Structure formats: C-alpha cells, structure tokens
C-alpha cells in the first residue's frame, strides 16, 4: 500500500456486485485479479474483496484522496474490468463513495 498525500481526507469506495447466472466463478476470478495490482497503485490504503452468503461480492477500497481514486479508475486494469461488466454482472453495480470520518492509521 502506498500513499501520495497525508493532508487530504481519505475516500472510500464500497459496494456489491451481483454475478449473472452461471458467471459467479468468472466474476470471482476477475475481481480477485484486481486486488493485488490495485493495492500497489499510488494512494491505495486498503483494497478488500468479500464473497457474501447470497453469492454477491462486496468490494471495499480506501484511497488517500479522490485524485488517487480517479487515477486508479483511469488505469487499464480498471478499464478492462469495466469492459467485462455487461457479460459478468447482473444489473448495475451497487457502488457508493464516502469521505472517511474516522482516523485512518
């Protein structure tokens, strides 16, 4: 995990991703392949992937700043994932962002 700025407020991105019927294994692989490379991107403080009992996936990310999150979203890694969403994901990704209020270590 690297940071680019300690003076800005960290930003979190979190949400649920529902696989299309029969595509859970493929989505699991694609999401899992995002974890380690994303953790190495400048400004990443946390990046976690969870699998829910109901088959949905939950992503939780924390970035040092909105600018770091924006740079991450502009990477080829994320753009390749976005291109696969229609094939793998049922409906829209239920994503949320927020400004972190609690102190990040």
Phi, psi and omega in degrees: 000134179234158177231153178248341183203129176261354183271344180265159180283129177300150181239136178250149174230128183210152179173173181254143178234122182257123180287150171294154177306130179079003183246009183300316181297317180295318179294319178303316179296313182297314179295319179297324180289348177277336193298295186296315177299321180295323178296336180271353180288143180306131177091354180285129177254326178207148175207114185227143176240131179235152172244126182276159177298333181273005177095351176283159175251146179238126176252140177224120181232146172229131181238148183298331181203166175298324179297320178295318177297317179298318178297319178300314181296335181276354182288157177300323180305309182288321179297324176295321176297312182303322180295334181270349184306311183301328181281329190252336191250134177273118179072198180273151172289130180273081186254147180220147173236158178198157176274126184287125180265327179280155182291131175267134182298000000 
